[in-house]
Amino acid sequence: MLAESIGTIRLPVQSLRIMSDFLVAAGMDPNRLIKAAGIDPAVLRDAWGTVTGTQELRFEQLFMKVTCDIPGAAFKVGMRYKLFVYGPLGLAVMVSPTVTTALREFTRMQALGYSILEYQLIEADGEGIALAASDAACPPDMRGFAHERALGSVPTFFRDLLQRPFPLKYIESPLVRDHGWMGIEDEWQTEIRYGAPRTVFHFAEGAGGLRLPLADAALSESYGKLCEGQLETSPVQEAFLISVYQILMNARGALPPAKAVATSLNISERTLHRKLADRDTSFRRALDTVRLRRARELLDGTSQDIQTISDVLGFAEVASFSRFFRRVAGVSPSIYRRNSKDVFMT
């Protein structure tokens, strides 16, 4: 999510772990920075842990300061950003058919990830030829750090896509560096043109059409729908709404009540309801949206009976679940499942 709109959006802790591990390897204690960023260090031990965008941005700013004397620290940490760091978005990208379709998905859904740079796929005749990074929303004091990290993270991203070195033609970077700095040319087997207006990764001819080794049509559709479902909950990509829906969709077991969501966002329950009302929605509508999506996924993708699905979704009894589903979907769960099966069989 861009720096100008991260607000209270919830982010997985993988990025925080990567930077923390780098600090440990450099002989530093990351806990001091984690606490200074307003984060409980225990979150790193939670596989499902999240932090707010504001907290991660603050941690990155502190990380930048304490590593400023380590040559190429941002580049080195960027090389640790594997595709799995991007969660469902990373999975959707990895199983796409080609490099171009993968990068279309990534740029279209990058609001689901976290970056202080905004990426744009440049195409010619329907094929990707370059990936450009804009720093318009990046805090001015972090632009150098962001562009340096991109020199490590983006080619790593490309390499993970192909499961082998990605054929780059050359890389442009706004950084002012000497030729051969950090051996990046040797690392990525390409030319680096420093002092450019922006960061752009230019592909070798035909690279955009390369088929991905993990391409899987069924998985691509499934992960794509998962990502689109998250995007659907906030068509205008407004950070606050995304935060609310992400908390609900990432919840394990029963969906959390309004008070718990408000606590996660560091606001009062009253403020939560007011902010949602200001956006012409409500907490009940958010719950309904997420519950309906979960219900449809279970009815379409599993053989679980209605009672079990009702329990999984946190309803006190099947009748309550049936009334809810009929209210928001227009039909009962059993009729929905039967109609869905009929569609797939025809």
Phi, psi and chi 1 to 4 in degrees:
 res  aa     phi    psi   chi1   chi2   chi3   chi4
   1 MET       -  137.8  177.2   57.5   63.1      -
   2 LEU   -64.7  150.5  -59.7  179.2      -      -
   3 ALA   -60.8  -28.7      -      -      -      -
   4 GLU   -73.0  -14.1   66.4  180.0   -3.8      -
   5 SER  -133.0   14.4   60.7      -      -      -
   6 ILE   -66.9  -39.4   56.1  172.4      -      -
   7 GLY    44.7 -121.9      -      -      -      -
   8 THR  -104.4   16.8   55.5      -      -      -
   9 ILE   -57.1  139.6 -171.2  169.4      -      -
  10 ARG   -88.1  133.4  -53.5  -61.1  -57.4 -170.2
  11 LEU  -125.2  144.0  -56.2  166.7      -      -
  12 PRO   -64.7  157.5   22.1  -32.4      -      -
  13 VAL   -86.4    3.0  -63.4      -      -      -
  14 GLN   -56.8  -43.2  -78.8   88.2  -19.8      -
  15 SER   -63.8  -40.9  178.0      -      -      -
  16 LEU   -62.0  -40.3 -169.6   66.7      -      -
  17 ARG   -63.6  -41.5  -73.6 -161.5 -173.3  103.2
  18 ILE   -59.8  -47.6  -71.9  172.2      -      -
  19 MET   -68.1  -37.3  -70.0 -176.6  -77.1      -
  20 SER   -64.1  -42.7  -64.0      -      -      -
  21 ASP   -63.1  -36.5  -70.6  -15.3      -      -
  22 PHE   -63.3  -42.3 -178.2   89.1      -      -
  23 LEU   -63.4  -42.3  -67.8  174.0      -      -
  24 VAL   -60.8  -44.4  171.3      -      -      -
  25 ALA   -63.3  -27.0      -      -      -      -
  26 ALA   -88.9    5.1      -      -      -      -
  27 GLY    81.8   22.8      -      -      -      -
  28 MET  -112.4  156.5  -57.8 -177.6 -166.1      -
  29 ASP   -96.4  110.4 -179.8    8.8      -      -
  30 PRO   -72.0  -19.2   27.6  -35.4      -      -
  31 ASN   -60.4  -33.9  -73.1  -26.3      -      -
  32 ARG   -63.5  -42.3 -179.7  172.5   60.1   85.8
  33 LEU   -71.0  -38.8  -86.7   64.2      -      -
  34 ILE   -60.1  -46.1  -68.2  171.7      -      -
  35 LYS   -66.3  -39.7  -67.8  176.2 -178.4  177.0
  36 ALA   -64.7  -25.1      -      -      -      -
  37 ALA   -85.7    2.9      -      -      -      -
  38 GLY    79.5   27.0      -      -      -      -
  39 ILE  -113.5  139.1  -57.9  168.3      -      -
  40 ASP   -77.8  119.3 -178.3   -6.1      -      -
  41 PRO   -55.2  -24.2  -26.1   35.7      -      -
  42 ALA   -61.9  -20.9      -      -      -      -
  43 VAL   -63.1  -26.1   74.2      -      -      -
  44 LEU   -68.3  -20.7  -68.1 -179.9      -      -
  45 ARG   -90.6   -2.3  -61.5 -169.0  -65.0  -87.7
  46 ASP  -100.0  116.2 -176.8   -4.3      -      -
  47 ALA   -60.0  -24.3      -      -      -      -
  48 TRP  -107.4   15.4  -61.0   90.6      -      -
  49 GLY   -66.3  150.6      -      -      -      -
  50 THR  -136.1  159.3   61.5      -      -      -
  51 VAL  -131.6  163.8  -66.2      -      -      -
  52 THR   -79.7  157.9   67.6      -      -      -
  53 GLY   -58.9  -38.0      -      -      -      -
  54 THR   -62.4  -42.0  -60.1      -      -      -
  55 GLN   -64.6  -43.4  -71.7  172.1  -32.3      -
  56 GLU   -65.9  -40.4  176.1  145.1  -22.1      -
  57 LEU   -61.6  -42.2 -180.0   60.2      -      -
  58 ARG   -63.8  -41.5  176.4   57.7  178.6  156.9
  59 PHE   -63.4  -40.6 -178.5   81.6      -      -
  60 GLU   -63.0  -38.7  -70.7 -166.1   -2.2      -
  61 GLN   -63.6  -41.3  -69.2  170.5  -34.2      -
  62 LEU   -68.4  -41.2  -65.4  169.4      -      -
  63 PHE   -58.0  -44.5  176.9   92.1      -      -
  64 MET   -59.0  -40.3  179.3 -179.2   65.9      -
  65 LYS   -70.0  -42.5  -70.2  179.7 -179.4  178.2
  66 VAL   -79.4  -14.6  -59.0      -      -      -
  67 THR  -107.8    9.0   59.7      -      -      -
  68 CYS   -62.7  -22.4   61.8      -      -      -
  69 ASP   -93.3    0.8  -67.2  -30.1      -      -
  70 ILE   -95.8  113.0  -59.4  176.7      -      -
  71 PRO   -55.9  126.8  -24.2   34.8      -      -
  72 GLY    65.5   26.8      -      -      -      -
  73 ALA   -58.9  -44.5      -      -      -      -
  74 ALA   -65.2  -41.2      -      -      -      -
  75 PHE   -61.9  -45.1  166.8   70.2      -      -
  76 LYS   -65.0  -41.1  -67.4  173.8 -177.6  176.0
  77 VAL   -70.8  -31.8   81.2      -      -      -
  78 GLY   -61.7  -33.1      -      -      -      -
  79 MET   -68.8  -12.6  -67.4  178.9   66.5      -
  80 ARG   -87.4   -5.7  -61.8  179.9  177.3 -140.5
  81 TYR   -83.5   91.7  -81.2   74.5      -      -
  82 LYS   -82.1  164.8  -54.0  -62.7 -176.1 -179.2
  83 LEU   -60.6  -29.6  -95.8  176.4      -      -
  84 PHE   -63.9  -19.7   71.3   83.2      -      -
  85 VAL   -60.9  -26.9  173.4      -      -      -
  86 TYR   -86.2    5.9  -60.6   89.0      -      -
  87 GLY    61.8 -141.3      -      -      -      -
  88 PRO   -54.8  -34.1  -26.7   36.5      -      -
  89 LEU   -63.3  -43.2  176.1   56.9      -      -
  90 GLY   -61.7  -40.0      -      -      -      -
  91 LEU   -66.9  -41.5  -65.2  172.0      -      -
  92 ALA   -61.5  -38.4      -      -      -      -
  93 VAL   -68.4  -45.4  167.5      -      -      -
  94 MET   -62.9  -32.8  -69.8 -179.2   73.5      -
  95 VAL   -99.2   11.8  -63.3      -      -      -
  96 SER   -68.6  160.4  -65.6      -      -      -
  97 PRO   -65.9  -47.1  -21.4   33.2      -      -
  98 THR  -134.8  171.5   66.9      -      -      -
  99 VAL   -58.1  -45.1  168.0      -      -      -
 100 THR   -63.2  -47.6  -65.1      -      -      -
 101 THR   -65.3  -35.0   55.0      -      -      -
 102 ALA   -63.8  -44.6      -      -      -      -
 103 LEU   -74.4  -27.1  -66.2  178.3      -      -
 104 ARG   -63.3  -44.8  -77.4  174.7 -176.7  162.3
 105 GLU   -62.5  -44.7  -73.1  -66.9  -82.6      -
 106 PHE   -62.3  -48.5  176.1   75.3      -      -
 107 THR   -68.8  -33.6   54.0      -      -      -
 108 ARG   -69.0  -33.7 -178.7  170.3   68.4   91.4
 109 MET  -112.1   17.4  -60.5 -177.5 -177.7      -
 110 GLN   -64.2  -15.1   62.2 -174.0  -61.3      -
 111 ALA   -64.2  -18.1      -      -      -      -
 112 LEU   -80.5  -15.7  -64.2  177.3      -      -
 113 GLY  -100.4 -157.7      -      -      -      -
 114 TYR  -139.7  123.8  174.7   75.2      -      -
 115 SER  -156.5  144.3  175.8      -      -      -
 116 ILE   -94.0    4.8   50.2  179.6      -      -
 117 LEU  -116.2  149.8  -63.7  177.7      -      -
 118 GLU  -109.0  129.9 -178.4  177.3   15.6      -
 119 TYR  -102.7  144.0  -69.0   95.4      -      -
 120 GLN  -133.8  129.4  174.1 -168.4    5.5      -
 121 LEU   -84.4  127.0  177.9   63.0      -      -
 122 ILE   -99.2  126.4  -59.5  172.2      -      -
 123 GLU  -121.0  156.2  -62.2 -172.3   44.3      -
 124 ALA  -141.5  124.4      -      -      -      -
 125 ASP    54.7   39.2  -61.9  -35.8      -      -
 126 GLY    78.9   10.6      -      -      -      -
 127 GLU  -128.8  137.8 -175.2  172.7  -61.6      -
 128 GLY   -66.3  133.3      -      -      -      -
 129 ILE  -122.5  -12.5   59.0  172.1      -      -
 130 ALA  -167.2  157.1      -      -      -      -
 131 LEU  -124.0  121.3 -172.8   70.0      -      -
 132 ALA  -109.2  148.0      -      -      -      -
 133 ALA  -119.8  126.3      -      -      -      -
 134 SER  -102.6  137.8  169.1      -      -      -
 135 ASP  -108.2   20.8   62.2   10.5      -      -
 136 ALA   -58.5  -32.9      -      -      -      -
 137 ALA   -99.6    3.6      -      -      -      -
 138 CYS   -83.2  135.7  179.5      -      -      -
 139 PRO   -54.3  132.6  -26.3   35.6      -      -
 140 PRO   -51.7  -38.2  -28.1   36.3      -      -
 141 ASP   -74.3   -5.5   64.8  -26.3      -      -
 142 MET  -112.5    2.1  -65.1 -167.3   68.7      -
 143 ARG   -64.3  -43.2  -74.8  175.9  179.1  163.5
 144 GLY   -60.7  -44.9      -      -      -      -
 145 PHE   -60.3  -45.0  173.0   85.3      -      -
 146 ALA   -63.9  -44.4      -      -      -      -
 147 HIS   -69.8  -35.3  -74.1  -71.4      -      -
 148 GLU   -67.5  -43.4 -179.0 -178.5  -42.5      -
 149 ARG   -61.7  -37.5 -176.8  170.0   60.2  177.9
 150 ALA   -61.5  -31.5      -      -      -      -
 151 LEU   -63.7  -24.3  -71.2  177.9      -      -
 152 GLY   -94.9  -42.4      -      -      -      -
 153 SER   -76.9  -40.6   62.6      -      -      -
 154 VAL   -68.7  -48.8  174.6      -      -      -
 155 PRO   -62.3  -31.1  -27.0   38.1      -      -
 156 THR   -64.1  -42.3  -62.1      -      -      -
 157 PHE   -56.4  -48.5 -179.8  103.7      -      -
 158 PHE   -61.6  -43.5  -68.7  155.2      -      -
 159 ARG   -62.9  -39.3 -175.4  175.4   58.8 -166.9
 160 ASP   -64.7  -33.9  -73.7   -9.2      -      -
 161 LEU   -61.0  -48.3  -83.3 -178.6      -      -
 162 LEU   -91.5  -11.8  -74.2 -178.6      -      -
 163 GLN    63.0   25.7  -56.8  -71.2  -66.9      -
 164 ARG  -167.0  169.3   60.6 -178.2  173.0   83.9
 165 PRO   -54.8  137.4  -28.3   36.8      -      -
 166 PHE   -88.9  134.8 -173.7   87.1      -      -
 167 PRO   -76.6   96.3   25.9  -32.1      -      -
 168 LEU   -96.7  145.0  -72.0  167.1      -      -
 169 LYS   -83.9  -50.5 -170.9  174.7 -177.1 -179.6
 170 TYR  -169.6  166.2   63.9   93.3      -      -
 171 ILE  -122.3  133.8  -60.1  173.3      -      -
 172 GLU  -100.5  142.4  -67.8 -178.3  -86.6      -
 173 SER  -145.2  139.0  172.7      -      -      -
 174 PRO   -75.6   -6.4   27.6  -33.8      -      -
 175 LEU   -65.8  148.5  -60.6  175.5      -      -
 176 VAL  -101.5  102.6  178.6      -      -      -
 177 ARG  -138.4  157.7  -60.9  -73.4 -168.8  -88.9
 178 ASP   -78.9  153.2  -65.2  -32.2      -      -
 179 HIS   -58.6  133.1  177.0   74.7      -      -
 180 GLY    89.5    2.9      -      -      -      -
 181 TRP   -58.1  128.4  178.5   75.6      -      -
 182 MET    60.4    8.2  -64.3  -58.6  -58.6      -
 183 GLY    64.9   27.9      -      -      -      -
 184 ILE   -65.5  -36.7  -61.4  177.4      -      -
 185 GLU   -58.4  -42.9  -69.5   92.5  -17.2      -
 186 ASP   -70.2  -37.7  -66.4  -26.3      -      -
 187 GLU   -61.5  -45.4 -178.9   69.1   41.5      -
 188 TRP  -103.7    2.0  -55.9  130.4      -      -
 189 GLN    54.2   51.1  -67.0  -63.6  -64.0      -
 190 THR  -156.1  167.3 -168.3      -      -      -
 191 GLU   -84.0  141.5  175.6 -170.3    1.5      -
 192 ILE  -112.8  124.4  -48.8  -67.9      -      -
 193 ARG  -107.5   99.1  -61.1  179.4 -177.2  178.6
 194 TYR   -80.2  162.0  -66.9  110.3      -      -
 195 GLY    77.3   18.2      -      -      -      -
 196 ALA   -81.1  166.0      -      -      -      -
 197 PRO   -64.3  -29.4  -21.9   33.5      -      -
 198 ARG  -157.2  173.6   59.1  178.1  179.4  165.9
 199 THR   -86.3  125.5  -69.4      -      -      -
 200 VAL  -140.1  130.9 -176.3      -      -      -
 201 PHE  -103.5  107.9  -60.4   87.3      -      -
 202 HIS   -91.1  128.8  -64.5  -91.1      -      -
 203 PHE   -85.1  149.5  -53.1  161.0      -      -
 204 ALA   -66.5  156.0      -      -      -      -
 205 GLU   -56.8  129.1 -174.8  175.1   -5.1      -
 206 GLY    86.0   -6.0      -      -      -      -
 207 ALA   -63.8  -34.8      -      -      -      -
 208 GLY   -63.9  -24.0      -      -      -      -
 209 GLY   -93.3    0.8      -      -      -      -
 210 LEU   -64.8  137.3  -68.0  175.3      -      -
 211 ARG   -80.9  140.5 -176.5  167.8  177.0   79.4
 212 LEU   -83.7  139.0  -58.6 -172.9      -      -
 213 PRO   -66.0  -24.6   22.9  -33.9      -      -
 214 LEU  -100.0   13.9  -60.7  179.9      -      -
 215 ALA   -54.8  131.5      -      -      -      -
 216 ASP  -151.6  111.5 -174.1  -59.3      -      -
 217 ALA   -59.6  -43.5      -      -      -      -
 218 ALA   -66.8  -45.9      -      -      -      -
 219 LEU   -66.4  -38.0  -72.8  176.9      -      -
 220 SER   -59.7  -42.2  179.0      -      -      -
 221 GLU   -66.5  -42.6 -178.6  179.0    3.4      -
 222 SER   -65.2  -50.8  -63.8      -      -      -
 223 TYR   -67.4  -34.9  -71.4  132.6      -      -
 224 GLY   -62.4  -42.2      -      -      -      -
 225 LYS   -65.8  -37.5  -74.8 -178.4  177.3  179.2
 226 LEU   -61.0  -46.0  175.9   61.5      -      -
 227 CYS   -67.3  -41.9  -67.5      -      -      -
 228 GLU   -64.1  -35.3  -73.3  172.9   -3.2      -
 229 GLY   -61.2  -39.3      -      -      -      -
 230 GLN   -68.3  -39.0  -66.9 -180.0   -7.8      -
 231 LEU   -68.7  -35.7  -72.3  172.2      -      -
 232 GLU   -60.0  -30.8  -78.4  176.2    9.7      -
 233 THR   -67.7  -16.1   60.2      -      -      -
 234 SER  -146.6   81.2 -178.7      -      -      -
 235 PRO   -56.7  -29.4  -22.1   32.9      -      -
 236 VAL   -93.0    5.0  -63.6      -      -      -
 237 GLN    57.7   40.0  -58.8  -55.5  -40.5      -
 238 GLU   -80.8  127.2 -154.7  -79.0  -33.0      -
 239 ALA   -57.3  -42.3      -      -      -      -
 240 PHE   -63.6  -45.8  176.0   76.9      -      -
 241 LEU   -63.8  -40.5  -72.6  178.0      -      -
 242 ILE   -59.5  -40.4  -65.4  175.7      -      -
 243 SER   -59.9  -47.0  -58.9      -      -      -
 244 VAL   -61.5  -49.1  172.2      -      -      -
 245 TYR   -66.6  -36.8  -79.9  107.3      -      -
 246 GLN   -64.2  -40.2  -78.0 -169.0  -27.3      -
 247 ILE   -61.4  -43.7  -69.1  170.8      -      -
 248 LEU   -66.4  -44.8  -67.4  173.3      -      -
 249 MET   -72.4  -25.9  -72.5 -174.6  -71.9      -
 250 ASN   -88.2   -4.6  -69.1  -24.1      -      -
 251 ALA   -66.8  141.6      -      -      -      -
 252 ARG   -98.4  132.2  -71.0  162.8  -73.3  176.2
 253 GLY    80.1 -145.4      -      -      -      -
 254 ALA   -63.8  145.6      -      -      -      -
 255 LEU   -67.4  141.0  -63.3  178.9      -      -
 256 PRO   -70.7  150.4   26.8  -35.8      -      -
 257 PRO   -74.8  171.3   29.2  -35.9      -      -
 258 ALA   -57.3  -40.2      -      -      -      -
 259 LYS   -61.8  -41.6 -176.1  175.3 -178.5  179.6
 260 ALA   -67.2  -39.5      -      -      -      -
 261 VAL   -64.5  -43.3  172.4      -      -      -
 262 ALA   -60.9  -42.1      -      -      -      -
 263 THR   -61.4  -41.2  -61.2      -      -      -
 264 SER   -62.7  -30.5  -63.7      -      -      -
 265 LEU   -92.2    2.3  -64.9  171.9      -      -
 266 ASN    60.2   38.2  -63.0  -46.3      -      -
 267 ILE  -133.9  169.4   58.4  176.4      -      -
 268 SER   -80.5  160.7   68.1      -      -      -
 269 GLU   -62.5  -37.5 -175.6  176.1   -7.3      -
 270 ARG   -62.4  -41.4  179.9  178.2 -179.7 -177.8
 271 THR   -66.4  -37.3  -61.2      -      -      -
 272 LEU   -58.0  -50.4  170.5   68.0      -      -
 273 HIS   -63.9  -38.5  -70.2  -60.9      -      -
 274 ARG   -65.6  -43.6  177.2  178.6   57.9   77.4
 275 LYS   -64.5  -37.9  -76.8  178.6  171.6  -72.2
 276 LEU   -68.1  -40.7  -70.1  171.1      -      -
 277 ALA   -63.4  -37.5      -      -      -      -
 278 ASP   -62.2  -22.1  -71.3  -16.9      -      -
 279 ARG  -104.2   21.1  -69.6  157.4  177.2   80.2
 280 ASP    58.0   39.2  -63.5  -40.9      -      -
 281 THR  -145.4 -173.7 -170.8      -      -      -
 282 SER  -149.3  165.9   65.4      -      -      -
 283 PHE   -66.7  -36.4 -171.9   72.2      -      -
 284 ARG   -62.5  -39.8  179.9 -178.9  179.2 -179.3
 285 ARG   -65.6  -38.4 -172.4  177.7  -60.5  173.2
 286 ALA   -62.9  -45.2      -      -      -      -
 287 LEU   -59.9  -45.0  -76.0  175.3      -      -
 288 ASP   -60.1  -42.5  -75.6   -7.3      -      -
 289 THR   -61.4  -46.8  -60.9      -      -      -
 290 VAL   -71.3  -42.2  175.7      -      -      -
 291 ARG   -61.9  -42.4  -83.7  178.7  174.8  154.6
 292 LEU   -64.2  -42.3  178.6   60.4      -      -
 293 ARG   -63.1  -44.9  176.9  162.2  -67.4  -80.8
 294 ARG   -62.5  -42.9  -80.5 -170.5  175.5 -178.0
 295 ALA   -62.0  -44.3      -      -      -      -
 296 ARG   -63.4  -41.2  -77.0  174.0  169.6  169.6
 297 GLU   -61.6  -41.6  -70.8  172.5   -8.4      -
 298 LEU   -71.3  -38.8  -68.1  170.4      -      -
 299 LEU   -70.3  -37.5  -70.3  166.9      -      -
 300 ASP   -79.7  -39.8  -72.9  -20.6      -      -
 301 GLY  -105.1   -1.1      -      -      -      -
 302 THR  -133.4  167.9   76.0      -      -      -
 303 SER  -103.8   12.2   58.5      -      -      -
 304 GLN   -60.1  142.8  -65.5  176.3  -12.6      -
 305 ASP   -75.7  168.7   57.4   34.7      -      -
 306 ILE   -61.8  -37.4  -55.2  -60.0      -      -
 307 GLN   -60.3  -47.1  173.9   70.1   64.1      -
 308 THR   -63.7  -43.5  -59.4      -      -      -
 309 ILE   -62.6  -41.6  -67.5  174.9      -      -
 310 SER   -57.9  -44.6  174.6      -      -      -
 311 ASP   -64.5  -44.3  -66.5  -19.7      -      -
 312 VAL   -59.5  -38.0  168.7      -      -      -
 313 LEU   -82.0   -2.4  -64.9  175.2      -      -
 314 GLY    86.9   17.8      -      -      -      -
 315 PHE   -82.5  145.0  -72.7   91.1      -      -
 316 ALA   -68.2  -31.0      -      -      -      -
 317 GLU  -154.3  160.4   53.8 -174.6   15.8      -
 318 VAL   -60.1  -37.8  174.2      -      -      -
 319 ALA   -59.7  -39.0      -      -      -      -
 320 SER   -65.0  -42.9  -62.6      -      -      -
 321 PHE   -63.3  -43.4  169.5   56.0      -      -
 322 SER   -62.7  -41.7  -63.9      -      -      -
 323 ARG   -64.5  -42.8  -76.3 -165.3  -62.2  -89.3
 324 PHE   -60.8  -49.4  155.6   78.1      -      -
 325 PHE   -64.0  -40.7 -163.3   92.7      -      -
 326 ARG   -64.6  -37.3 -170.5  178.1  -68.4  107.3
 327 ARG   -65.7  -44.0  173.6  170.7   61.3   83.1
 328 VAL   -93.0  -25.6  -63.9      -      -      -
 329 ALA  -105.9  -16.0      -      -      -      -
 330 GLY    89.2  -10.0      -      -      -      -
 331 VAL  -139.3  167.4  -65.0      -      -      -
 332 SER   -75.6  159.7   68.8      -      -      -
 333 PRO   -56.8  -41.2  -24.3   34.1      -      -
 334 SER   -66.7  -41.0   56.4      -      -      -
 335 ILE   -67.6  -40.3  -68.2  176.9      -      -
 336 TYR   -58.5  -47.1  172.7   86.1      -      -
 337 ARG   -63.4  -42.6  171.3  172.9  -90.5  174.0
 338 ARG   -63.9  -43.9 -176.5  167.0   63.6 -110.8
 339 ASN   -64.4  -37.9  -69.6  -16.1      -      -
 340 SER   -63.8  -44.0  179.4      -      -      -
 341 LYS   -63.7  -38.7  -71.8 -178.7  178.1  179.8
 342 ASP   -62.6  -38.5  -71.1  -17.5      -      -
 343 VAL   -63.0  -44.9  168.7      -      -      -
 344 PHE   -71.0  -23.8  -76.3  109.7      -      -
 345 MET   -85.1  -16.6  -68.5  176.3   64.1      -
 346 THR   -90.5      -   57.0      -      -      -
